[in-house]
Amino acid sequence: IHDGVPRTGNSGIHALDQIALMDALGVDRFMVAGHDWGSSIAEALAVGWPDRVERIAMLSTPPRLGGMPTPPFWHAQRQWYHWFMATARGAQAVRDDRRGFARTHWDNWSPPGWYDEATFARVARSWDNPDWVDVTLHSYRARWGEAEPDPRSAWLEDKVKATTTLSLPAIYVQGAVDGVNPPAASQGVSRKFSGPFDYVLLPGVGHFPQREAADAVARHLIQHFGGDDAARDHTKQETSMAKKIGTGVGIVAVAAALMVGGAAYAQGGRSGALTQEAQFDHQVTGVAVTADGRRFVSFPRWTDDAPISVAEVMKDGSLRPYPDARWNSWRNARANELPVEQHFVCVQSIVPDGHGNLWVLDPGAPGNEKILPGAPKLVKIDLATNQVTKTIAVPGDVALQGTYLNDIRFSPDGRLGYITDSGTRGAIIVVDLATGDSWRALDGHPSTQVDKTVTVTIDGKPLRRPDGRQPAFAADGIAISGDGATLYFQALTGKTLYAIPTAQLRKDVGEADRARALTIVARTHVADGLWMSKAGTLYLTSPTDYSIKRLNGARVENVLTDKRLRWPDTFSEGPDGRIYVTASHIQDTSWFTPGAPPSIRTQLFSFSPTR
């Protein structure tokens, strides 16, 4: 209390301030967007004045409807400052070093590089306000019952706790790499809204989406606030929004700053950002780089009978069969002589699990054709001993005839593997790595199938086999968020990137529930490989224009273009953050180039990410 006036910060009192502002402006009905504290204020406005609030947008902080239960330990750890400020020592530490306190959150809540020092300095001036500490302390203490809310707003705080759902149109914007409120914290948000509701997940974005992905957030808010009349064209959306303002509906909007990432474009067909790491005499697809920098590649034996299917790339560029020559001794010409369970038939993908193992994904379909009985499998290799420690067969009721096991990602705890089936009936295949049990999810769902409206082109011309067939690959590229809560995937012959909470891929979840949990992340392009970097950026290959791209919010932006990237295929990431990508030259194979030799020369490249 200063001069007899309390310095309070609970969301209810802030909502009363907003109502006073709207009254002073003569605005009766309005829509509101709020970030973090503002998200809770928007919620309180909708609860307290349902006849005045038409729509709300909440960014980065889940609703408190029905009261705030004690968070689980994993979330409480991220919210350490809540509990820190509830103590006398913590409060004093905040008073003593306001900038240090704030910078800790700025650094921990979003990927590195999202702000510069000039921005920090401008914002820091607000923390010099003599009321800032008291208002901040009260806000966090009041929400957990460690302080009473401002008496003038007690009725509103009680009403928020008593209200379990809202029926007005709402949108929730979630950063996929939010360091304080990750996607797992907002998985149940949809249950709080009984009316029209959208959940937007922004890959590579942390806690400040309106700054980190300003364009994407603006597009979503314009469409949401434009309502049913919003057109798809960005200009029309703005016009529709302006019409609503003109009819007396005010908008309390979030201001967003545009952030644009850099891109490297090829000069003379080559980009200086791209480095060739190795060259091969056979078609390569998979690449894996381990925590200690070892590099591995795989050869799927599509158009040639490659002598090695999994190899370690040595420092001099030579190849060593991995884990040994015996596992790699399969030949298509000897298909009836060797046990498929103990040999690599046609390895498509190799991925480290982060727990000291390299997993080999073998579709068991030589030439990308018929599956050999018993051949589809996952093989686990201990990187310390270079020994196979486990083989998991994918049974015939999971690896259907026509299935092609394409790529795999692992849960952070190493318990589950998620595989894309890019074959004739697309799906996500989930494998329990402990028991070996596996099952199909989103089996035949449109999200995992070939998009028949897409034409794959190279240099502006449709890519076709001599008989006229186009590349037709279903669910192919796959990536997983750093916390393991969200899986991203896309059909290669497609143009839509999807996401689904991994919790919805459990065996006991029904397909209808999975379908409802799906979200469209972005409209993209023909993409083969996906990769979620350690920094939280989602990368996509772009075979049709020799490029690597990434997501900035829901917008796809170019990273580099280089004519050497003839069909950029699969990603991996080195311990230093450098990104590796194979060029598999699919357009140069005998499938699409009549007269081409069975074996073609391919490459492994790398580049350093830029922001």
Long-range contacts (C-beta under 8 A, 24 or more apart in sequence): 2-130, 2-131, 2-134, 6-150, 7-131, 7-134, 7-135, 7-138, 8-135, 8-138, 8-139, 8-142, 8-149, 8-150, 8-153, 9-37, 9-134, 9-135, 9-136, 9-137, 9-138, 9-139, 9-140, 9-142, 10-138, 10-139, 10-142, 10-143, 10-149, 10-150, 10-153, 10-157, 11-37, 11-40, 11-41, 11-43, 11-44, 11-64, 11-139, 11-143, 11-157, 11-160, 12-44, 12-48, 12-149, 12-150, 12-153, 12-154, 12-156, 12-157, 12-160, 13-149, 13-150, 13-152, 13-153, 14-41, 14-44, 15-41, 15-44, 15-45, 15-48, 15-153, 15-156, 16-152, 16-153, 16-156, 18-45, 18-252, 19-45, 19-48, 19-49, 19-52, 22-52, 22-250, 22-252, 25-250, 27-248, 27-250, 28-52, 28-248, 29-53, 29-54, 29-248, 29-249, 29-250, 30-54, 30-249, 30-250, 30-251, 30-252, 31-55, 31-56, 31-57, 31-225, 31-249, 31-250, 31-251, 31-252, 32-56, 32-57, 32-251, 32-252, 33-57, 33-58, 33-59, 33-221, 33-225, 33-251, 33-252, 33-253, 33-254, 34-58, 34-59, 34-252, 34-254, 35-59, 35-60, 35-61, 35-208, 35-209, 35-210, 35-254, 36-60, 36-61, 36-207, 37-61, 37-139, 38-254, 39-63, 40-64, 43-160, 43-166, 44-156, 44-157, 44-160, 46-166, 46-168, 46-170, 47-156, 47-159, 47-160, 47-163, 47-166, 48-156, 48-159, 50-168, 53-168, 54-168, 54-169, 54-249, 55-168, 55-169, 55-170, 55-171, 55-224, 55-225, 55-227, 56-166, 56-168, 56-169, 56-170, 56-171, 57-170, 57-171, 57-172, 57-173, 57-220, 57-221, 57-224, 57-225, 57-254, 58-170, 58-171, 58-172, 58-173, 59-172, 59-173, 59-209, 59-210, 59-217, 59-254, 60-173, 60-174, 60-175, 60-178, 60-181, 60-207, 60-208, 60-209, 61-181, 62-172, 62-181, 62-185, 62-186, 62-188, 62-189, 63-166, 63-189, 63-192, 64-143, 64-160, 64-161, 65-160, 65-163, 65-164, 65-165, 65-166, 65-192, 66-161, 66-162, 66-163, 66-164, 66-192, 67-161, 68-143, 68-144, 74-184, 75-184, 75-185, 78-179, 78-180, 78-181, 78-182, 79-180, 81-105, 81-140, 82-140, 82-143, 82-144, 85-136, 85-137, 85-140, 85-141, 86-140, 86-141, 86-144, 86-146, 91-133, 91-137, 94-133, 94-136, 94-137, 95-133, 98-124, 98-127, 98-128, 98-132, 98-133, 99-124, 99-127, 102-127, 105-180, 108-179, 108-180, 109-178, 109-179, 109-180, 109-206, 109-207, 109-208, 110-175, 110-177, 110-178, 110-179, 110-205, 110-206, 110-207, 110-208, 110-212, 111-177, 111-204, 111-206, 111-212, 111-535, 111-536, 111-537, 112-535, 112-611, 113-611, 114-206, 114-208, 114-211, 114-212, 114-259, 115-211, 119-257, 164-192, 165-191, 165-192, 165-193, 165-194, 166-192, 166-193, 166-194, 166-195, 167-193, 167-194, 167-195, 168-195, 169-195, 169-196, 169-197, 169-224, 169-227, 170-195, 170-196, 170-197, 170-198, 171-197, 171-198, 171-199, 171-200, 171-220, 171-221, 171-224, 172-197, 172-198, 172-199, 172-200, 173-200, 173-202, 173-209, 173-217, 173-220, 174-199, 174-200, 174-201, 174-202, 174-209, 175-202, 175-205, 175-206, 175-207, 175-208, 175-209, 175-212, 175-213, 176-201, 176-202, 176-203, 176-204, 176-205, 176-481, 176-486, 176-536, 176-538, 177-203, 177-204, 177-205, 177-206, 177-481, 177-482, 177-535, 177-536, 178-205, 178-206, 178-207, 179-206, 179-207, 180-207, 181-207, 182-481, 182-483, 182-485, 183-481, 183-483, 183-485, 183-486, 183-501, 184-483, 184-485, 187-485, 187-501, 187-503, 198-224, 199-519, 200-519, 200-554, 201-486, 201-499, 201-519, 201-521, 202-521, 202-551, 202-553, 202-554, 203-481, 203-488, 203-499, 203-521, 203-522, 203-532, 203-536, 203-537, 203-538, 203-551, 204-535, 204-536, 204-537, 204-538, 204-550, 204-551, 204-552, 205-536, 205-553, 206-536, 209-553, 210-254, 210-255, 210-256, 210-257, 211-256, 211-257, 211-259, 212-259, 212-553, 213-259, 213-552, 213-553, 213-554, 213-555, 214-256, 214-257, 214-258, 214-259, 214-553, 215-258, 215-552, 215-553, 215-555, 216-552, 216-553, 216-554, 216-555, 217-254, 217-256, 217-553, 218-256, 219-554, 220-554, 221-253, 221-254, 225-251, 259-552, 260-552, 260-557, 261-550, 261-552, 261-557, 261-559, 261-610, 261-611, 262-610, 262-611, 263-557, 263-558, 263-559, 263-560, 264-559, 264-560, 264-561, 264-607, 264-610, 265-558, 265-560, 265-561, 266-546, 266-560, 266-561, 266-562, 266-563, 269-562, 269-563, 269-564, 270-562, 270-563, 270-564, 271-560, 271-561, 271-562, 271-607, 273-559, 273-560, 273-562, 273-607, 273-608, 273-610, 274-560, 274-562, 274-564, 274-565, 274-605, 274-606, 274-607, 275-605, 275-606, 275-607, 276-564, 276-603, 276-604, 276-605, 277-313, 277-580, 277-603, 277-604, 277-605, 277-606, 278-313, 278-317, 278-603, 278-604, 279-317, 279-601, 279-602, 279-603, 279-604, 280-319, 280-601, 280-602, 280-603, 280-604, 281-599, 281-601, 282-306, 282-307, 282-308, 282-599, 282-600, 282-602, 283-584, 283-585, 283-589, 283-599, 283-600, 283-602, 284-569, 284-582, 284-583, 284-584, 284-602, 284-603, 284-604, 285-348, 285-349, 285-569, 285-570, 285-582, 285-584, 286-347, 286-348, 286-349, 286-350, 286-351, 286-361, 286-407, 286-569, 286-570, 286-582, 287-350, 287-570, 287-571, 287-572, 287-580, 287-581, 287-582, 287-604, 288-350, 288-351, 288-352, 288-358, 288-572, 289-352, 289-572, 289-573, 289-574, 289-575, 289-580, 290-352, 290-358, 290-383, 290-575, 291-352, 291-354, 291-575, 292-575, 293-574, 293-575, 294-383, 295-580, 295-604, 296-322, 296-350, 296-358, 297-350, 297-582, 297-604, 298-347, 298-348, 298-349, 298-350, 298-360, 299-347, 300-346, 300-347, 300-348, 300-363, 300-368, 301-332, 301-345, 301-346, 301-366, 301-367, 302-346, 302-367, 302-368, 302-589, 302-591, 303-367, 303-589, 303-590, 303-591, 303-598, 303-599, 303-600, 304-598, 304-599, 304-600, 305-331, 305-332, 305-333, 305-598, 306-599, 309-344, 309-345, 309-346, 309-347, 309-362, 310-344, 310-347, 310-350, 310-360, 313-604, 322-358, 322-381, 322-386, 323-381, 323-386, 323-387, 323-388, 324-386, 327-379, 327-388, 332-366, 332-367, 335-366, 335-372, 340-364, 340-372, 340-373, 340-374, 340-375, 341-374, 341-375, 341-377, 341-391, 341-393, 342-391, 344-379, 345-372, 345-375, 348-404, 348-405, 348-406, 348-407, 349-405, 349-406, 349-407, 349-408, 349-570, 351-407, 351-408, 351-409, 351-410, 351-572, 352-383, 353-410, 353-414, 354-410, 354-412, 354-414, 355-414, 356-382, 356-383, 356-384, 357-381, 357-382, 357-383, 357-389, 357-414, 358-383, 359-408, 359-410, 359-417, 361-405, 361-406, 361-407, 361-408, 361-419, 362-405, 363-399, 363-403, 363-404, 363-405, 363-406, 364-399, 364-405, 365-403, 365-404, 368-404, 370-401, 371-399, 371-401, 371-402, 371-403, 376-403, 376-405, 378-408, 378-417, 378-431, 378-433, 380-433, 392-431, 392-433, 392-436, 392-438, 393-436, 394-429, 394-431, 394-438, 395-438, 398-429, 398-438, 398-439, 398-440, 399-429, 400-425, 403-427, 404-473, 405-429, 406-473, 406-475, 406-476, 406-478, 407-476, 407-477, 407-478, 407-529, 407-570, 408-478, 409-478, 409-479, 409-480, 409-487, 410-480, 411-480, 411-484, 411-502, 412-482, 412-483, 412-484, 413-484, 416-502, 418-478, 418-480, 418-487, 418-502, 418-505, 419-478, 420-448, 420-474, 420-475, 420-476, 420-477, 420-478, 420-489, 421-448, 421-474, 421-475, 422-473, 422-474, 422-475, 422-476, 422-491, 422-492, 423-474, 424-474, 425-449, 425-474, 426-450, 426-474, 426-475, 426-491, 427-474, 427-475, 428-475, 428-478, 428-487, 428-489, 428-500, 428-505, 430-505, 430-506, 430-507, 437-507, 439-507, 441-505, 441-509, 441-511, 441-514, 442-475, 442-500, 442-511, 442-514, 442-515, 442-518, 443-511, 445-511, 445-514, 445-515, 445-518, 447-475, 447-489, 447-491, 447-496, 447-498, 447-518, 448-474, 448-475, 448-489, 448-491, 449-474, 449-475, 449-491, 450-474, 450-491, 450-493, 450-494, 451-491, 451-493, 451-494, 451-495, 451-496, 454-493, 454-494, 454-495, 454-526, 456-493, 456-526, 456-543, 456-544, 457-544, 458-543, 458-544, 458-587, 463-587, 463-592, 464-592, 465-591, 465-592, 466-594, 471-586, 476-527, 476-528, 477-527, 477-528, 477-529, 477-530, 477-540, 477-541, 478-530, 479-530, 479-531, 479-532, 479-538, 480-532, 481-532, 481-536, 482-532, 482-534, 482-536, 488-521, 488-530, 488-532, 488-538, 489-530, 490-524, 490-527, 490-530, 490-540, 492-526, 492-527, 492-528, 493-526, 494-524, 494-526, 494-527, 495-523, 495-524, 495-525, 495-526, 496-520, 496-522, 496-523, 496-524, 497-521, 497-522, 497-523, 497-524, 497-527, 497-530, 497-540, 497-551, 521-551, 521-554, 522-551, 522-554, 522-555, 522-556, 524-556, 525-549, 525-556, 528-567, 528-568, 528-569, 528-570, 529-568, 529-569, 529-570, 529-571, 529-581, 530-571, 531-571, 531-572, 531-573, 531-579, 533-573, 533-577, 533-579, 533-609, 534-573, 534-577, 535-577, 535-609, 537-609, 539-571, 539-579, 541-565, 541-568, 541-569, 541-570, 541-571, 541-581, 542-568, 543-567, 543-568, 543-569, 543-586, 543-587, 548-579, 548-581, 548-607, 559-607, 559-609, 559-610, 560-607, 562-605, 564-603, 564-605, 565-605, 574-606, 577-608, 577-609, 578-606, 578-607, 578-608, 578-609, 579-606, 579-607, 579-608, 579-609, 580-604, 580-605, 580-606, 581-605, 581-606, 581-607
